[in-house]
Amino acid sequence: MRLLDETILIIDAIRAINPDARTVVIGDGIGVDINNVTIEWHKGTPISNEDIVAKRDELVAEYNAQE
């Protein structure tokens, strides 16, 4: 079964990059649209939007490859 694109969220990608990061994701696209959110960093070094999107795409591809 292919993963729906909305299943892996922005916060999942952040936690995959830095499991110790403490963040709040606010906005219309909190799940998947990095361009419509604000990320508040409470612990950990901020991660660039590009790195978050790349990690999220990687997680989706890894999941889909497990079929």
Secondary structure, 3 states (H helix, E strand, C coil): CCCCCCCCCHHHHHHHHCCCCEEEEEECCCCCCHHHEEEEEEECCCCCHHHHHHHHHHHHHHHHHCC
